[in-house]
Amino acid sequence: MGGPQKAPETLEDWTELLRAQEMPIFSNTAHNIYAALDDRKKGAMELATVILQDPNLTAKVLKVGSSPYYNPSKQKMSTVSRAIVVLGAEIIRELTLACSFFEAILSSNDKNRANREIAKALHAAVQAKNIALTVGDVSPEEVFVAALLHNLGHVAFWCSADPHSKKAHAAIEKSGLDSAEAEKKILGFSLRDLGKKLSKSWSLGGLIEEAIAKPDSADKRVQLVKLGHDICQALQAGPDSALMTACLAKFNELSKLPLPEIRARIEKNTEEAALIARQFGADDASRFIKKDAVGGDVPADEPFDKKQLQFQILQDISSHISSQINLNQLFEMVLEGIHRGVEMDRTLFMLLSPDKQALNEKFSLGWRKPVPEQKLRILNSENSANLFFNALRQTEGVWQFPEQHPALYTPQIVQQIGRHECFIFPIRAENKVVGLIYCDHSIHGLPLTRDDFIAANHFAKQAHIGLTLYCMKSH
């Protein structure tokens, strides 16, 4: 045990090394996002839950999603659930995959080569998406993601910090051969073949897999992906190169736009790509996209301010309940406000069953369940009141401590929830209890504070107000 790992020799060995060891976060995120969007029974909250499991990813999605490129109308978005409503699930899929992709590869040791690969991927994606929008493609976001991941083998290989990868990097760099020849000689396969294998192992499917497997396909959407990459190569070759002439002709054939306008679009896309790279945190890649660094247009990250975030989310909730109220969206925003704004580890909204004998999970954030789809259910079946049904009898929210109220932590509660200090807020509509909100610091073990209780209680009251207004409008 613990001996040195055997050097990868075959395409399968390298695929397993890069898939399992180097980018597991991207692998899981990609799979979960696709699953949440492809299952028609699942809604925005399932997608939001996948994103909210990763605080860094959440912050990045909201930051980049608020940029003019994604949100030209500059609508305010403080919550992921609000971002999904404003931008749409397809844009969020594009954004989240791009963010998780960058998150997984920005830690590379060989910064120079890795940043070149990242720059190429993002630049090609922006160019391809613009062409897709121009020609009225059914899903420009899908074209963006397919172009971003088109050179997946190259990106995964050159961004790998594994010792075996570093050794192979050095051998390729020193070989003096052209890239494709060096790959074949040193590795025994091409990085394009590696990309095909990784795409299959990650079950990315659709246009992504199609464009990687058959880049010269006559399929119009595959051609959009390829043209995005060809334009990037052509820009390196020069504005009057044969490659650029071919790209302009292809763009013209697809769009029927005049050549001067096509050149102007390509230039604008380059600027956009450089700005987006900066917002993803890839400053060096941004400089590769546009040799002279883009200055002044991208605001620096503001330090995290918990109270400011609470205020922004409360504003979003107030805005929502002052118009047409969607109860699912209201509770998603309230739960996200408590989870992110008050920095709770686990947050849960449960509804009381019509016979008042069970509480059933409606939404949850931060729970590490063995089976993610499994829903929590607490029964009112014990001899004395348990933690949750006791809270339903209270007129206000409660702050509970296991050592002060051990009897409330019944076997059912301990098995499903654990024995943790927590806040519980009963939720009422027209003086009838309809459910509760539960939250705790059970993962990181930090003590709860009075400020936390006041802030969480404020969000719970917004849920009550929204529910009351909804009932009044329904009569």
Phi, psi and omega per residue, in radians:
M1 nan 2.588 3.061
G2 1.287 0.159 3.125
G3 -1.294 2.997 3.139
P4 -1.131 2.476 -3.116
Q5 -1.269 2.442 -3.133
K6 -1.140 2.402 -3.132
A7 -1.142 2.359 3.102
P8 -1.169 2.404 -3.111
E9 -2.057 -0.649 -3.058
T10 -1.835 2.977 3.067
L11 -1.019 -0.700 -3.137
E12 -1.127 -0.713 3.119
D13 -1.052 -0.823 -3.119
W14 -1.143 -0.689 3.122
T15 -1.051 -0.798 -3.118
E16 -1.155 -0.711 3.125
L17 -1.032 -0.870 -3.057
L18 -1.314 -0.580 -3.119
R19 -1.270 -0.851 -2.996
A20 -1.480 -0.588 -3.006
Q21 -1.790 -0.550 -2.959
E22 -1.645 -0.647 -3.035
M23 -2.327 0.828 -3.085
P24 -1.123 -0.585 -3.130
I25 -1.100 -0.793 3.131
F26 -1.102 -0.728 -3.128
S27 -1.003 -0.894 -3.098
N28 -1.175 -0.753 -3.119
T29 -1.087 -0.839 -3.134
A30 -0.997 -0.820 -3.100
H31 -1.097 -0.805 -3.081
N32 -1.172 -0.641 3.130
I33 -1.187 -0.778 3.113
Y34 -1.080 -0.718 -3.137
A35 -1.102 -0.746 -3.115
A36 -1.152 -0.581 -3.113
L37 -1.509 -0.541 -3.088
D38 -1.395 -0.419 3.111
D39 -1.480 1.913 -3.042
R40 -1.179 -0.310 3.133
K41 -1.322 -0.360 -3.101
K42 -1.547 2.528 -3.101
G43 -1.961 -2.829 -3.078
A44 -1.076 -0.578 -3.069
M45 -1.163 -0.645 3.106
E46 -1.094 -0.734 3.117
L47 -1.143 -0.781 3.123
A48 -1.047 -0.678 -3.113
T49 -1.098 -0.715 3.112
V50 -1.040 -0.796 -3.100
I51 -1.175 -0.764 -3.047
L52 -1.222 -0.236 3.071
Q53 -1.101 -0.410 -3.079
D54 -2.068 1.811 -3.081
P55 -1.009 -0.687 3.139
N56 -1.117 -0.740 3.132
L57 -1.118 -0.732 3.122
T58 -1.016 -0.875 -3.116
A59 -1.073 -0.725 -3.117
K60 -1.167 -0.757 3.138
V61 -1.060 -0.775 -3.120
L62 -1.215 -0.629 3.138
K63 -1.188 -0.919 -3.103
V64 -1.210 -0.609 3.120
G65 -1.119 -0.424 3.122
S66 -1.497 -0.087 -3.117
S67 -1.238 2.704 -3.123
P68 -0.990 -0.521 -3.123
Y69 -1.066 -0.745 -3.108
Y70 -1.666 -0.490 -3.009
N71 -2.288 1.158 -3.058
P72 -1.073 -0.438 -3.135
S73 -1.401 -0.093 3.090
K74 1.007 0.621 3.064
Q75 -1.212 2.470 -3.085
K76 -1.280 2.389 3.121
M77 -2.426 1.813 3.123
S78 -1.803 -0.264 -3.134
T79 -2.153 2.699 3.115
V80 -1.149 -0.691 -3.140
S81 -1.087 -0.651 3.099
R82 -1.191 -0.708 3.134
A83 -1.060 -0.668 -3.142
I84 -1.142 -0.669 3.110
V85 -1.177 -0.805 -3.077
V86 -1.208 -0.828 -3.005
L87 -1.629 -0.442 -3.090
G88 1.628 2.631 -3.046
A89 -1.091 -0.621 -3.094
E90 -1.154 -0.758 3.101
I91 -1.104 -0.711 3.139
I92 -1.118 -0.650 3.093
R93 -1.086 -0.821 3.127
E94 -0.993 -0.864 -3.085
L95 -1.099 -0.796 -3.056
T96 -1.190 -0.733 3.102
L97 -1.112 -0.725 3.123
A98 -1.112 -0.772 -3.134
C99 -1.115 -0.776 -3.110
S100 -1.193 -0.575 3.081
F101 -1.084 -0.850 -3.139
F102 -1.155 -0.714 -3.139
E103 -1.011 -0.678 -3.049
A104 -1.350 -0.424 -3.027
I105 -1.975 -0.122 -3.085
L106 -1.328 -0.086 -3.136
S107 -1.610 0.192 -3.081
S108 -1.064 2.603 3.104
N109 -1.392 -0.731 -3.129
D110 -1.424 1.316 -3.011
K111 -0.982 -0.736 -3.039
N112 -1.058 -0.995 -3.097
R113 -1.172 -0.711 3.136
A114 -1.051 -0.778 -3.129
N115 -1.152 -0.566 3.059
R116 -1.104 -0.753 -3.135
E117 -1.165 -0.733 3.116
I118 -1.097 -0.776 -3.136
A119 -1.030 -0.807 -3.118
K120 -1.067 -0.771 -3.099
A121 -1.101 -0.843 -3.092
L122 -1.219 -0.743 -3.130
H123 -1.055 -0.798 3.132
A124 -1.096 -0.658 -3.127
A125 -1.122 -0.758 3.132
V126 -1.153 -0.754 3.112
Q127 -1.076 -0.812 -3.095
A128 -1.127 -0.709 -3.135
K129 -1.129 -0.694 3.132
N130 -1.099 -0.720 3.108
I131 -1.119 -0.727 3.133
A132 -1.057 -0.748 3.093
L133 -1.106 -0.715 -3.108
T134 -1.092 -0.682 -3.070
V135 -1.639 0.126 3.071
G136 1.265 0.627 3.137
D137 -1.095 2.623 -3.075
V138 -1.166 -0.532 -3.140
S139 -2.561 1.453 3.125
P140 -1.015 -0.512 3.137
E141 -1.122 -0.646 3.121
E142 -1.180 -0.646 3.089
V143 -1.127 -0.722 3.109
F144 -1.001 -0.899 -3.093
V145 -1.123 -0.711 3.141
A146 -1.104 -0.693 3.121
A147 -1.246 -0.664 3.127
L148 -1.057 -0.697 -3.062
L149 -1.716 0.144 -3.043
H150 -1.084 -0.694 3.113
N151 -1.766 0.753 -3.063
L152 -0.970 -0.723 3.138
G153 -1.076 -0.765 3.136
H154 -1.106 -0.830 -3.089
V155 -1.108 -0.849 -3.110
A156 -1.080 -0.720 -3.113
F157 -1.180 -0.898 -3.047
W158 -1.310 -0.331 3.115
C159 -1.645 -0.040 -3.124
S160 -1.282 2.339 3.119
A161 -1.773 0.121 3.125
D162 -1.102 2.462 -3.126
P163 -0.967 -0.676 3.119
H164 -1.142 -0.666 3.112
S165 -1.133 -0.774 -3.122
K166 -1.052 -0.685 3.130
K167 -1.109 -0.747 3.129
A168 -1.179 -0.662 3.086
H169 -0.975 -0.898 -3.084
A170 -1.064 -0.724 -3.129
A171 -1.110 -0.710 3.131
I172 -1.168 -0.772 -3.126
E173 -1.068 -0.658 -3.069
K174 -1.458 -0.225 -2.999
S175 -1.146 -0.477 -3.100
G176 1.301 0.048 3.135
L177 -1.592 2.838 3.052
D178 -1.190 2.702 -2.961
S179 -0.849 -0.952 -3.066
A180 -1.058 -0.731 3.137
E181 -1.131 -0.770 -3.118
A182 -1.104 -0.723 3.123
E183 -1.032 -0.832 -3.110
K184 -1.093 -0.755 -3.056
K185 -1.234 -0.804 -3.055
I186 -1.403 -0.770 -3.038
L187 -1.671 -0.495 -3.085
G188 1.586 0.074 3.110
F189 -2.763 2.929 3.117
S190 -1.616 2.697 3.099
L191 -1.167 -0.407 3.051
R192 -1.136 -0.716 3.081
D193 -1.110 -0.651 3.097
L194 -1.086 -0.732 3.107
G195 -1.034 -0.725 3.123
K196 -1.064 -0.777 -3.117
K197 -1.151 -0.766 3.138
L198 -1.109 -0.720 3.134
S199 -1.023 -0.741 3.129
K200 -1.201 -0.747 -3.083
S201 -1.177 -0.500 3.090
W202 -1.537 -0.016 3.138
S203 0.933 0.733 -3.113
L204 -1.282 -0.578 2.987
G205 0.997 -2.922 3.039
G206 0.921 -2.495 -3.082
L207 -1.117 -0.588 -3.133
I208 -1.005 -0.943 -3.086
E209 -1.170 -0.684 -3.115
E210 -1.084 -0.788 -3.104
A211 -1.199 -0.595 3.110
I212 -1.270 -0.737 -3.071
A213 -1.257 -0.696 -3.074
K214 -2.328 1.257 -3.078
P215 -1.100 -0.383 -3.123
D216 -1.743 0.297 3.132
S217 -1.065 2.657 3.111
A218 -1.386 -0.124 3.140
D219 -1.027 2.265 -3.021
K220 -1.057 -0.649 -3.081
R221 -1.288 -0.625 3.054
V222 -1.114 -0.656 3.119
Q223 -1.113 -0.595 3.107
L224 -1.112 -0.753 3.121
V225 -1.087 -0.837 -3.111
K226 -1.110 -0.695 -3.125
L227 -1.118 -0.658 3.081
G228 -0.995 -0.772 3.128
H229 -1.243 -0.668 3.123
D230 -1.103 -0.663 3.133
I231 -1.089 -0.723 3.113
C232 -1.060 -0.750 3.096
Q233 -1.132 -0.718 -3.114
A234 -1.120 -0.652 3.113
L235 -1.108 -0.623 3.083
Q236 -1.212 -0.619 -3.128
A237 -1.282 -0.445 3.112
G238 2.110 2.640 -3.056
P239 -1.106 -0.405 -3.122
D240 -1.892 0.237 -3.118
S241 -1.249 2.827 3.112
A242 -1.094 -0.627 -3.131
L243 -1.135 -0.722 3.115
M244 -1.159 -0.695 3.104
T245 -1.033 -0.729 3.125
A246 -1.153 -0.703 3.134
C247 -1.134 -0.762 3.127
L248 -1.082 -0.712 -3.140
A249 -1.119 -0.729 -3.135
K250 -1.166 -0.770 3.116
F251 -1.052 -0.762 3.139
N252 -1.104 -0.718 -3.136
E253 -1.097 -0.692 -3.113
L254 -1.336 -0.652 -2.973
S255 -1.872 -0.356 -3.056
K256 1.127 0.275 3.098
L257 -1.385 2.607 3.083
P258 -1.173 2.643 -3.054
L259 -1.009 -0.729 3.131
P260 -1.036 -0.661 3.140
E261 -1.216 -0.650 3.115
I262 -1.094 -0.779 3.119
R263 -1.067 -0.717 -3.129
A264 -1.124 -0.678 3.127
R265 -1.141 -0.763 3.141
I266 -1.058 -0.712 3.127
E267 -1.137 -0.765 3.137
K268 -1.115 -0.698 3.126
N269 -1.097 -0.627 3.114
T270 -1.110 -0.758 3.089
E271 -1.057 -0.817 -3.129
E272 -1.032 -0.806 -3.104
A273 -1.072 -0.703 3.129
A274 -1.122 -0.712 3.117
L275 -1.153 -0.771 -3.117
I276 -1.127 -0.690 3.107
A277 -1.010 -0.724 3.116
R278 -1.084 -0.723 -3.104
Q279 -1.235 -0.486 3.048
F280 -1.344 -0.094 -3.132
G281 1.572 0.184 -3.109
A282 -1.784 1.186 -3.070
D283 -1.054 -0.730 -3.117
D284 -1.174 -0.684 3.091
A285 -1.090 -0.643 3.116
S286 -1.032 -0.702 -3.140
R287 -1.209 -0.547 3.078
F288 -1.211 -0.632 -3.140
I289 -1.129 -0.771 -3.116
K290 -2.300 1.881 -2.966
K291 -0.826 -0.835 3.085
D292 -1.472 2.158 -3.032
A293 -1.017 2.499 3.101
V294 -1.350 2.224 -3.057
G295 -1.988 2.402 2.900
G296 1.392 -0.287 -3.030
D297 -1.493 -0.344 -3.090
V298 -1.865 2.040 -3.117
P299 -1.155 2.542 3.099
A300 -1.231 2.729 3.107
D301 -1.090 2.309 3.061
E302 -1.475 2.535 3.097
P303 -1.087 2.531 -3.088
F304 -1.141 2.258 3.128
D305 -2.201 1.868 -3.053
K306 -1.034 -0.775 -3.100
K307 -1.158 -0.635 3.113
Q308 -1.141 -0.727 3.123
L309 -1.138 -0.730 3.089
Q310 -1.012 -0.789 -3.127
F311 -1.076 -0.761 -3.123
Q312 -1.113 -0.756 -3.123
I313 -1.208 -0.677 3.088
L314 -1.081 -0.646 3.061
Q315 -1.080 -0.763 3.110
D316 -1.054 -0.731 -3.129
I317 -1.165 -0.771 3.128
S318 -1.043 -0.726 3.119
S319 -1.099 -0.699 -3.114
H320 -1.181 -0.780 -3.056
I321 -1.364 -0.134 3.084
S322 -1.553 -0.026 3.106
S323 -2.204 -2.526 3.123
Q324 -1.227 2.027 -3.035
I325 -1.541 2.214 2.986
N326 -1.871 1.966 -3.015
L327 -1.075 -0.702 3.111
N328 -1.044 -0.801 -3.127
Q329 -1.155 -0.661 3.122
L330 -1.025 -0.858 -3.093
F331 -1.265 -0.526 3.032
E332 -1.062 -0.792 -3.103
M333 -1.186 -0.715 3.114
V334 -1.081 -0.816 -3.119
L335 -1.113 -0.727 3.117
E336 -1.164 -0.633 3.101
G337 -1.045 -0.770 3.123
I338 -1.223 -0.752 -3.055
H339 -1.156 -0.843 -3.096
R340 -1.603 -0.778 -3.050
G341 -1.209 -0.652 3.138
V342 -1.736 -0.024 3.102
E343 0.991 0.935 3.058
M344 -1.515 2.565 3.113
D345 -1.312 -0.780 -3.127
R346 -2.289 2.376 -3.123
T347 -2.381 2.483 -2.994
L348 -2.583 2.374 3.011
F349 -2.066 2.169 -3.125
M350 -2.121 2.518 3.106
L351 -1.838 2.468 3.099
L352 -1.390 2.344 -3.139
S353 -1.214 2.740 -3.113
P354 -0.964 -0.578 3.136
D355 -1.495 0.043 3.085
K356 1.085 0.383 -3.117
Q357 -1.853 -0.044 -3.123
A358 -2.600 2.584 2.995
L359 -1.948 2.211 -3.081
N360 -2.037 2.304 3.122
E361 -1.030 2.279 3.026
K362 -1.827 -0.913 3.090
F363 -2.372 2.574 3.021
S364 -2.592 2.631 3.103
L365 -2.348 2.356 3.024
G366 1.531 0.054 -3.102
W367 -1.454 2.303 3.138
R368 -1.731 1.406 -3.083
K369 -1.558 2.534 3.076
P370 -1.037 -0.673 3.065
V371 -2.059 1.868 -3.039
P372 -0.948 -0.590 -3.079
E373 -1.326 -0.266 -3.070
Q374 -1.123 2.296 -3.129
K375 -1.768 2.449 3.114
L376 -1.303 2.514 3.132
R377 -2.521 2.132 3.140
I378 -2.004 2.200 -3.089
L379 -1.740 2.609 3.090
N380 -1.643 1.018 -2.957
S381 -2.027 0.026 -3.083
E382 -1.604 2.817 -3.062
N383 -1.064 -0.710 3.100
S384 -2.010 2.850 -3.103
A385 -1.099 2.427 3.049
N386 -1.632 3.126 -3.056
L387 -0.891 -0.778 -3.043
F388 -1.360 -0.816 -3.095
F389 -1.263 -0.431 3.006
N390 -1.155 -0.727 -3.134
A391 -1.107 -0.579 -3.132
L392 -1.137 -0.409 -3.133
R393 -1.411 -0.223 -3.073
Q394 -1.450 2.672 3.110
T395 -1.487 -0.407 -3.136
E396 -2.216 3.044 3.087
G397 -1.159 2.685 -3.123
V398 -2.167 2.621 3.085
W399 -1.978 1.911 -2.988
Q400 -1.878 2.492 3.106
F401 -2.157 2.242 -3.121
P402 -0.979 -0.680 -3.076
E403 -1.274 -0.413 -3.137
Q404 -1.527 -0.556 -3.105
H405 -2.270 1.076 -3.053
P406 -1.056 -0.543 -3.086
A407 -1.130 -0.460 -3.126
L408 -1.290 -0.385 -3.135
Y409 -1.546 1.252 -3.089
T410 -1.233 2.902 3.134
P411 -0.911 -0.677 3.141
Q412 -1.107 -0.767 3.131
I413 -1.142 -0.818 -3.110
V414 -1.076 -0.710 -3.116
Q415 -1.165 -0.734 -3.039
Q416 -1.631 -0.591 -3.030
I417 -1.947 -0.577 -3.047
G418 1.731 -3.126 -3.124
R419 -1.984 1.525 -3.018
H420 -2.295 2.605 2.927
E421 -1.061 2.416 -3.036
C422 -2.756 2.904 2.960
F423 -1.931 2.417 3.036
I424 -2.336 2.303 -3.106
F425 -2.152 2.007 3.061
P426 -1.200 2.478 3.141
I427 -1.972 2.201 -3.088
R428 -2.072 2.692 2.987
A429 -2.417 2.148 -3.129
E430 0.913 0.808 3.101
N431 1.151 0.209 3.069
K432 -1.961 2.351 3.095
V433 -1.256 2.246 -3.139
V434 -1.981 -0.275 -3.114
G435 2.987 -2.836 -3.138
L436 -2.674 2.801 3.008
I437 -2.017 2.277 3.131
Y438 -2.092 2.481 3.029
C439 -2.647 2.669 -3.131
D440 -2.689 3.082 3.073
H441 -1.996 0.705 -2.942
S442 -1.240 -0.360 -3.062
I443 -1.494 -0.872 -3.112
H444 -1.593 -0.204 3.029
G445 1.255 0.303 3.134
L446 -1.292 2.570 3.111
P447 -1.221 2.544 3.047
L448 -1.377 2.658 -3.102
T449 -2.147 2.888 3.108
R450 -1.090 -0.679 3.103
D451 -1.072 -0.695 3.099
D452 -1.059 -0.780 -3.100
F453 -1.098 -0.788 -3.121
I454 -1.080 -0.774 -3.117
A455 -1.156 -0.793 3.140
A456 -1.116 -0.694 3.119
N457 -1.077 -0.649 3.127
H458 -1.095 -0.738 3.099
F459 -1.139 -0.718 3.123
A460 -1.075 -0.663 3.116
K461 -1.147 -0.586 3.077
Q462 -1.119 -0.635 3.080
A463 -1.109 -0.756 3.126
H464 -1.090 -0.804 -3.135
I465 -1.073 -0.810 -3.128
G466 -1.070 -0.723 -3.134
L467 -1.164 -0.723 3.107
T468 -1.076 -0.809 3.128
L469 -1.099 -0.670 3.137
Y470 -1.097 -0.775 3.133
C471 -1.116 -0.708 3.133
M472 -1.106 -0.717 -3.118
K473 -1.244 -0.455 -3.077
S474 -1.373 -0.348 -3.095
H475 -1.363 nan nan
